[in-house]
Amino acid sequence: MIEETPSATSEQLRKIVTCARNRQRLRYGANYTNAIVPIKLFEEKVSFNAAQLERIESESFRENLSSRSTLKVLRLARTITDVMDEETVSDMALDEALKWKISAATMQSSLLR
């Protein structure tokens, strides 16, 4: 998981975010970030291994996530990978994305009760 670094300055964080966004723009060949890139282009440019896709499918089914929510998990995992300045989506990045999405979905459903 991404560890919080309380000593990181605003300038350091800005540099990390700028690098991640530049990486995304280069990947997609346009002014897109992972959050807004069209689905088809995302599918063409981003890959997950078979085990990761199986895990996403399993967790999405178990947590009753919609297709839209599942896509958000994929986009978030890719973004975490970009922030970590890595090329390939790691299992750790996928775990982190699932953790965030599942906890957000749980919180939302508890608020609706």
Number of C-alpha atoms within 10 A of each C-alpha: 12 10 5 7 8 6 7 9 10 9 9 11 13 11 12 16 16 13 16 21 19 15 19 21 16 12 17 18 10 10 13 18 20 23 16 10 17 12 12 8 13 21 12 9 9 16 14 18 11 9 10 17 14 12 15 20 15 12 15 19 13 9 13 13 17 11 12 8 15 19 16 17 25 25 22 21 24 27 23 21 20 23 18 16 13 13 11 14 21 17 17 14 23 25 17 18 22 22 14 14 20 19 12 12 16 12 11 11 10 9 8 6 5
